[in-house]
Each structure stands twice: as C-alpha cells, then as structure tokens.
Amino acid sequence: MIAVDRTLSELRRGRMAIIRDRQAEAGAEAEALIMLATETVTASSLAALAEVGPPLLALTLNRANVLHVQSAATDPVLIPLNPRMTARALSGLADPTTDLEHPFQGPFVARKSPPPGAAGAAILLCKRARLLPSALLVPLSAAQAGAFAAQADLLSVEREAVETYETAAAATLRQVSRARLPLADAETAQIFAFRPADGAIEHLAILIGDPPRAEPVLTRLHSECFTGDLLGSLRCDCGQQLRGAIAQMQAAGAGLLLYLAQEGRGIGLINKLRAYRLQDQGFDTVDANIRLGFDADERLFRPAAEMLRLLGFTSVRLLTNNPEKVEGLERCGLTVTERVPHRFPANSHNAAYLATKKQRSGHYL
C-alpha cells in the first residue's frame, strides 16, 4: 500500500511512474509500463516519455466512445500518438469540458491488439489520485523497466497492489481519535476519526447518543460534499441530507452518520467541478461523469463496513434513497434490516439532478 500511496503523490506532481506486471508472461509485450497522467502532461514530460518509446494514449471506454474512437472495444482503449497530439492536445482529449471548444477532433483509431494488463492499473492510479482517468503509456520489458527506474529515479509499483489498493486500505482502518462534539441538532454527539495504515485521507463517524450494539442502528452513509455540506450549494441535496440525518437520529434517540472521504461519488472535488461545467453545457449528472471517463458512481462501501464493525455494529437501519448503498453494505457482510427513506423537497437548481437520480440511478425519490 505504501508504494501505491507514494506513486499517487508522484503522479499528481506530474512525474512518471512504472507499473510492473508479474502476471504478464515472460517475453510479453509489456512486463511493465511507464506511465504519466495525461492531465499533468507538459511538452517537456511528453518529450522525455517519447525518448523511452512511442507513447500510447490510454482512455476509458466511456471517454473513447464520447470521442467516437474507431475500433474502441477494450477497456481501456489505447490510441497510438500522431504528430498532431501535442501536450496541449492530449490534455484536451482527457478533459471533456473543452470538447465544445474543439468540436472536430479526430478521427482517432484505437490499437486493435488487447491492452497490456497493467494498462487498467494505470487508469486506476489516475482515478485514485483524483485525476482524470487517462494516462500516457510506454510498454517495457522487465529489464528496461528496472534500468529506467534507476536512471530517472522513478517509483515502481506492482499491478496487483494497485488493483487491490482500496480494499486493502479499508481493511487497515483504525480509530485514531475521538472527541465529544455537541452539534446544533444533536448535543450528545461524538466524532471518531479512522485512518488507513498507509496514512491516506481519514473517514469520520458521528455517533449520536449511545445506540445498543446488539440492535440495528439508524445509519447514514454520507459522502463528503464540500459544495453542499459546507457552502450550502443548491445544485444538490447533500447539505439537507447531512443535517436532516443528524436531526432525525437525535429525534430517534440515537444513530450513526459515517462521513466518507468520497467527494463527488468518488471522483474527487476537482472532477466534480468539471462535471458541473458539463452539466451547465446540458449533460445530466450521469452523462457528465461518463463523459469525464468515470463510471456513474465510483464509490466503494468497504470503508463504511469496516468502520461499522470497528464501532461494534453488524446490522443497520439504513437512511438512504439509494438501493446501491443497501446492496453495497450487504456485499460487505453487514445486515440491512430496513431502508429508511431520506427525501427532501427539490428547488429550481436541483430538480433536474434529483430527477436524474430517480430515473437513471434508481433512487427512491
């Protein structure tokens, strides 16, 4: 996990990294990949990468379909670079908020051979770094990877470690702090902080009252929303759901709110703001995420399940309109005895957003 966490930091700084693939057969095209996050590419970093070998642009199938890439059938899709693909052009291919400024991009033709196994890990690293899910890749042999890593002082990470990173990190969550936290709507509240062993971002739990561990606890899984929770944004209903859940738990006598570090359904704050720009261009919240190259919802439920267990709970009454939260907790071994509705009136700014959640994501609204 430490290697993955350090690699994420390097990618956000615009540095290259190497993914080793022990699952690749000896002598395969790519026993390793050198990667660079497309979002961070510059003319100099692109030139440095090209000195190693001909780069390939990796896009998710969602993003490739938006760009009408020919022969796009794998995920990720790999596109050989041509001379027109400058650093600026590549950044635009990864960032859909500029699509309307460049309506006649392409045509692009995907490489027909299957992508190396580590190419998917490269996309995962970009997602975990909260960058756009696109990377520039150069396939390498194991020997080339070792030599180049030493020469350029690059970090190396194993494909398997990338693919299991979030599940492994959730399994290491530990309570690192707790404090009494009187709230306006719940004066008996306490706050608990949970940190994974790799030192990554903490998740929080707000315990209201003293719910018995042997009974299902009224629970809300709330993904952090800087714009809604803190700024009072009218584009979503997150702030209402947060404060409404706390008030409802207080009225019920007890409850547990898990405040999860999964901004923007797991795509991060900056990518959520990009999704907002796309919504302003006429795309709904689901299509905006897909145009960015993400899935409609990138959240994981393992951290929530581990936090519940660490606090002594194995069954919940789940305060949600989202059936995927019920299924997600149950897949992690928790018992959901009841789904408790959690609806609030729409306003002129979020009516379409709520309608999309109902019609396309199956929320009970």
C-alpha positions as CSV (number, residue, x, y, z in Angstrom):
1,M,0.0,0.0,0.0
2,I,2.8,2.4,0.8
3,A,4.2,2.1,-2.7
4,V,0.8,2.9,-4.2
5,D,0.3,5.8,-2.0
6,R,3.7,7.3,-2.8
7,T,3.0,6.7,-6.5
8,L,-0.3,8.6,-6.3
9,S,1.6,11.6,-4.9
10,E,4.2,11.4,-7.7
11,L,1.5,11.3,-10.4
12,R,-0.2,14.4,-9.0
13,R,3.1,16.2,-9.2
14,G,3.4,15.4,-12.9
15,R,6.0,12.7,-12.5
16,M,6.3,9.4,-14.4
17,A,6.0,6.1,-12.6
18,I,6.4,2.4,-13.5
19,I,3.8,-0.4,-13.1
20,R,5.3,-3.9,-13.0
21,D,3.1,-6.7,-14.1
22,R,4.1,-10.1,-12.6
23,Q,1.0,-11.6,-14.2
24,A,2.4,-10.9,-17.7
25,E,4.1,-13.9,-19.4
26,A,7.8,-13.7,-19.8
27,G,8.7,-12.1,-23.1
28,A,5.2,-10.5,-23.4
29,E,4.9,-7.1,-25.0
30,A,4.6,-5.4,-21.6
31,E,6.1,-6.9,-18.5
32,A,5.9,-3.3,-17.2
33,L,4.6,0.1,-18.3
34,I,6.0,3.6,-17.8
35,M,3.1,5.9,-17.2
36,L,2.3,9.6,-17.0
37,A,-1.1,11.0,-16.1
38,T,-2.4,12.8,-19.2
39,E,-3.9,15.6,-17.1
40,T,-0.4,16.7,-16.0
41,V,1.5,16.3,-19.3
42,T,3.7,19.1,-20.5
43,A,5.8,19.4,-23.6
44,S,8.9,18.5,-21.7
45,S,7.4,15.5,-19.9
46,L,5.9,14.2,-23.2
47,A,9.4,14.5,-24.9
48,A,11.0,12.7,-22.0
49,L,8.5,9.9,-22.3
50,A,8.9,9.6,-26.1
51,E,12.6,9.1,-25.6
52,V,11.8,5.8,-24.0
53,G,9.5,4.6,-26.7
54,P,6.4,5.5,-28.7
55,P,3.7,6.6,-26.2
56,L,0.1,5.3,-26.3
57,L,-2.8,7.3,-25.0
58,A,-5.0,5.3,-22.7
59,L,-8.6,6.3,-22.3
60,T,-11.5,4.6,-20.5
61,L,-14.0,3.0,-22.9
62,N,-16.6,5.6,-21.7
63,R,-14.4,8.5,-22.8
64,A,-13.3,6.8,-26.0
65,N,-17.0,6.3,-27.0
66,V,-17.6,10.0,-26.4
67,L,-14.7,10.8,-28.8
68,H,-16.0,8.3,-31.3
69,V,-12.7,6.4,-31.4
70,Q,-12.8,3.8,-34.1
71,S,-12.3,0.2,-33.2
72,A,-12.8,1.0,-29.5
73,A,-13.8,-2.3,-28.0
74,T,-11.4,-2.8,-25.0
75,D,-11.2,-1.0,-21.7
76,P,-9.0,0.9,-21.5
77,V,-8.7,1.9,-25.1
78,L,-5.1,2.6,-26.4
79,I,-4.5,5.1,-29.2
80,P,-1.1,5.5,-30.8
81,L,0.0,9.1,-30.8
82,N,0.5,11.1,-34.0
83,P,2.4,14.3,-34.6
84,R,-0.7,16.5,-34.0
85,M,-1.1,15.2,-30.5
86,T,0.9,17.8,-28.6
87,A,0.8,18.1,-24.8
88,R,-2.0,20.6,-25.0
89,A,-4.0,18.5,-27.4
90,L,-3.6,15.4,-25.2
91,S,-4.8,17.4,-22.2
92,G,-7.9,18.3,-24.2
93,L,-8.6,14.7,-25.2
94,A,-8.6,13.8,-21.5
95,D,-10.7,16.7,-20.4
96,P,-14.3,16.8,-21.8
97,T,-15.0,20.3,-20.5
98,T,-13.1,21.6,-23.6
99,D,-15.0,19.3,-26.1
100,L,-17.3,22.1,-27.3
101,E,-14.3,24.3,-28.0
102,H,-12.8,21.7,-30.3
103,P,-15.8,20.0,-31.9
104,F,-13.9,18.4,-34.8
105,Q,-11.3,16.3,-33.1
106,G,-10.1,13.1,-34.6
107,P,-10.7,10.8,-36.3
108,F,-8.9,8.5,-33.7
109,V,-8.3,4.9,-34.3
110,A,-7.7,2.5,-31.4
111,R,-4.9,-0.1,-31.4
112,K,-6.6,-3.4,-32.3
113,S,-4.5,-5.7,-30.1
114,P,-5.6,-6.1,-26.5
115,P,-4.1,-3.7,-24.0
116,P,-1.4,-4.9,-21.6
117,G,-2.9,-6.0,-18.2
118,A,-1.2,-3.1,-16.4
119,A,-3.0,-0.5,-18.6
120,G,-6.1,-0.9,-16.4
121,A,-4.0,-0.4,-13.3
122,A,-2.7,2.9,-14.8
123,I,-6.2,4.1,-15.2
124,L,-7.0,3.1,-11.6
125,L,-4.0,5.0,-10.4
126,C,-5.2,8.2,-12.1
127,K,-8.7,7.7,-10.5
128,R,-7.2,7.1,-7.1
129,A,-5.1,10.2,-7.5
130,R,-8.3,12.1,-8.2
131,L,-7.0,13.0,-11.7
132,L,-8.8,12.5,-15.0
133,P,-8.8,8.8,-15.9
134,S,-6.4,8.9,-18.7
135,A,-2.7,8.0,-19.0
136,L,0.2,8.0,-21.4
137,L,1.9,4.7,-21.5
138,V,5.1,3.1,-22.9
139,P,5.4,-0.7,-22.7
140,L,8.7,-2.0,-21.4
141,S,10.4,-5.3,-20.6
142,A,11.2,-6.0,-17.0
143,A,14.8,-5.3,-17.6
144,Q,14.1,-2.0,-19.4
145,A,11.8,-1.0,-16.5
146,G,14.4,-1.7,-13.9
147,A,17.1,0.2,-15.8
148,F,14.9,3.2,-16.5
149,A,13.6,3.4,-12.9
150,A,17.1,3.6,-11.6
151,Q,18.2,6.1,-14.2
152,A,15.3,8.5,-13.8
153,D,14.7,7.9,-10.1
154,L,11.2,6.7,-10.6
155,L,8.9,4.8,-8.3
156,S,7.7,1.3,-9.2
157,V,4.5,-0.3,-8.1
158,E,3.0,-3.7,-8.7
159,R,-0.1,-4.1,-10.8
160,E,-1.7,-6.4,-8.2
161,A,-1.0,-3.8,-5.4
162,V,-2.9,-1.1,-7.5
163,E,-5.8,-3.4,-8.2
164,T,-6.3,-4.3,-4.5
165,Y,-5.3,-1.0,-3.0
166,E,-8.6,0.4,-1.8
167,T,-9.9,-2.9,-0.4
168,A,-6.5,-3.4,1.4
169,A,-6.5,0.1,2.7
170,A,-10.1,-0.2,4.1
171,A,-9.1,-3.4,5.9
172,T,-6.4,-1.5,7.8
173,L,-8.7,1.3,9.0
174,R,-8.1,2.1,12.7
175,Q,-9.6,4.6,15.0
176,V,-7.0,7.3,15.6
177,S,-9.1,9.9,17.5
178,R,-12.4,10.6,19.2
179,A,-14.0,13.6,20.9
180,R,-17.3,14.8,22.3
181,L,-18.9,17.1,19.6
182,P,-22.1,18.9,20.7
183,L,-23.9,19.8,17.5
184,A,-26.7,22.3,16.9
185,D,-29.1,19.4,16.1
186,A,-27.6,16.8,18.4
187,E,-25.8,17.9,21.6
188,T,-25.0,14.3,22.6
189,A,-22.8,13.6,19.5
190,Q,-19.3,12.2,19.4
191,I,-16.9,12.2,16.5
192,F,-14.5,9.4,15.6
193,A,-11.7,9.5,13.1
194,F,-10.5,6.5,11.1
195,R,-7.2,6.3,9.2
196,P,-5.8,3.6,7.0
197,A,-2.4,2.2,7.6
198,D,-0.9,3.9,4.6
199,G,-1.7,7.3,6.1
200,A,-4.2,8.3,3.4
201,I,-7.2,10.5,4.0
202,E,-9.3,9.9,7.1
203,H,-13.0,8.9,7.2
204,L,-15.2,10.2,10.1
205,A,-18.1,8.8,12.1
206,I,-20.6,10.9,14.1
207,L,-22.2,8.8,16.8
208,I,-25.4,10.3,18.3
209,G,-26.5,9.1,21.7
210,D,-25.5,5.6,22.8
211,P,-27.2,3.1,20.4
212,P,-27.1,-0.5,21.7
213,R,-24.7,-2.7,19.6
214,A,-26.9,-5.7,19.6
215,E,-29.7,-3.9,17.7
216,P,-29.8,-2.4,14.2
217,V,-28.5,1.2,14.4
218,L,-30.1,4.0,12.4
219,T,-27.2,4.8,10.0
220,R,-26.5,7.2,7.2
221,L,-23.6,6.7,4.7
222,H,-22.8,10.3,3.7
223,S,-20.1,11.0,1.1
224,E,-18.4,14.3,1.8
225,C,-19.7,17.2,-0.3
226,F,-17.7,20.4,0.1
227,T,-20.1,22.5,-2.0
228,G,-23.3,21.2,-0.4
229,D,-22.3,20.4,3.1
230,L,-20.1,23.5,3.8
231,L,-21.1,26.1,1.2
232,G,-24.8,25.3,1.0
233,S,-24.9,24.6,-2.7
234,L,-28.4,24.4,-4.2
235,R,-27.2,22.1,-7.1
236,C,-27.5,19.0,-4.9
237,D,-29.4,17.9,-1.8
238,C,-26.3,16.8,0.2
239,G,-26.4,19.6,2.8
240,Q,-30.1,18.9,3.5
241,Q,-29.4,15.2,3.8
242,L,-26.5,15.7,6.2
243,R,-28.2,18.0,8.6
244,G,-31.6,16.2,8.2
245,A,-29.9,12.9,9.1
246,I,-28.4,14.3,12.2
247,A,-31.7,15.8,13.3
248,Q,-33.6,12.6,12.6
249,M,-31.1,10.5,14.6
250,Q,-31.4,12.9,17.5
251,A,-35.2,12.7,17.3
252,A,-34.9,8.8,17.3
253,G,-32.7,8.9,20.3
254,A,-29.5,7.5,18.7
255,G,-27.9,7.0,15.3
256,L,-24.6,6.8,13.4
257,L,-23.5,9.0,10.5
258,L,-20.5,7.9,8.5
259,Y,-18.8,10.8,6.8
260,L,-16.9,9.2,4.0
261,A,-14.0,10.8,2.0
262,Q,-15.6,10.1,-1.3
263,E,-16.3,13.5,-2.8
264,G,-18.4,13.6,-6.0
265,R,-19.4,9.9,-5.8
266,G,-15.7,9.0,-5.5
267,I,-14.3,11.1,-8.4
268,G,-12.9,14.0,-6.2
269,L,-13.8,17.6,-5.8
270,I,-12.0,18.9,-8.9
271,N,-13.5,16.3,-11.2
272,K,-16.9,17.1,-9.6
273,L,-16.5,20.7,-10.6
274,R,-15.6,19.6,-14.1
275,A,-18.9,17.6,-14.0
276,Y,-20.7,20.7,-13.0
277,R,-19.3,22.5,-16.1
278,L,-20.6,19.7,-18.3
279,Q,-24.0,19.9,-16.6
280,D,-24.0,23.6,-17.5
281,Q,-23.5,22.5,-21.1
282,G,-26.6,20.4,-20.9
283,F,-25.5,17.0,-19.8
284,D,-27.1,15.3,-16.8
285,T,-25.2,14.2,-13.7
286,V,-24.8,10.6,-15.0
287,D,-23.7,11.6,-18.5
288,A,-21.3,14.2,-17.1
289,N,-19.4,11.5,-15.1
290,I,-19.3,9.2,-18.1
291,R,-18.0,11.9,-20.4
292,L,-15.2,12.5,-17.9
293,G,-14.3,8.8,-18.3
294,F,-15.6,7.6,-15.0
295,D,-18.4,5.3,-14.1
296,A,-21.6,6.9,-13.0
297,D,-20.7,6.1,-9.4
298,E,-17.1,5.3,-8.3
299,R,-17.7,4.9,-4.5
300,L,-16.7,1.8,-2.5
301,F,-18.6,0.5,0.6
302,R,-15.8,-1.4,2.2
303,P,-14.6,1.6,4.3
304,A,-18.1,2.1,5.7
305,A,-18.4,-1.6,6.5
306,E,-15.1,-1.6,8.4
307,M,-16.0,1.5,10.4
308,L,-19.3,-0.1,11.4
309,R,-17.5,-3.2,12.6
310,L,-14.9,-1.2,14.5
311,L,-17.6,0.7,16.3
312,G,-19.3,-2.6,17.2
313,F,-22.2,-2.7,14.8
314,T,-23.1,-5.5,12.5
315,S,-26.7,-4.5,11.4
316,V,-28.2,-1.2,10.4
317,R,-31.4,0.6,9.5
318,L,-30.1,2.5,6.5
319,L,-31.2,6.1,6.0
320,T,-31.0,6.3,2.2
321,N,-32.9,6.6,-1.1
322,N,-30.1,4.7,-2.9
323,P,-30.6,0.9,-3.4
324,E,-26.9,0.5,-4.2
325,K,-25.9,1.5,-0.7
326,V,-28.1,-1.3,0.7
327,E,-26.6,-3.8,-1.7
328,G,-23.1,-2.5,-1.1
329,L,-23.2,-2.9,2.6
330,E,-24.7,-6.3,2.3
331,R,-21.9,-7.4,-0.1
332,C,-19.5,-6.4,2.7
333,G,-21.2,-8.7,5.2
334,L,-23.4,-6.2,7.0
335,T,-27.1,-6.8,7.6
336,V,-29.5,-4.1,6.5
337,T,-32.8,-4.7,8.3
338,E,-34.6,-1.7,6.8
339,R,-34.2,1.1,4.3
340,V,-35.4,4.3,5.8
341,P,-36.5,7.0,3.3
342,H,-34.5,10.2,3.3
343,R,-36.1,12.7,0.9
344,F,-36.2,16.5,0.8
345,P,-38.0,19.0,-1.4
346,A,-36.4,19.9,-4.7
347,N,-35.5,23.5,-5.6
348,S,-35.2,25.2,-9.0
349,H,-31.5,24.4,-9.1
350,N,-31.5,20.7,-8.3
351,A,-34.9,19.5,-9.6
352,A,-33.3,18.0,-12.8
353,Y,-30.4,16.5,-10.7
354,L,-32.9,14.7,-8.4
355,A,-35.0,13.6,-11.4
356,T,-31.9,12.0,-13.0
357,K,-31.0,10.2,-9.7
358,K,-34.5,8.7,-9.8
359,Q,-34.8,7.9,-13.5
360,R,-31.3,6.8,-14.3
361,S,-29.8,5.7,-10.9
362,G,-32.9,4.1,-9.4
363,H,-33.1,6.2,-6.3
364,Y,-36.4,6.1,-4.4
365,L,-37.4,9.8,-4.9
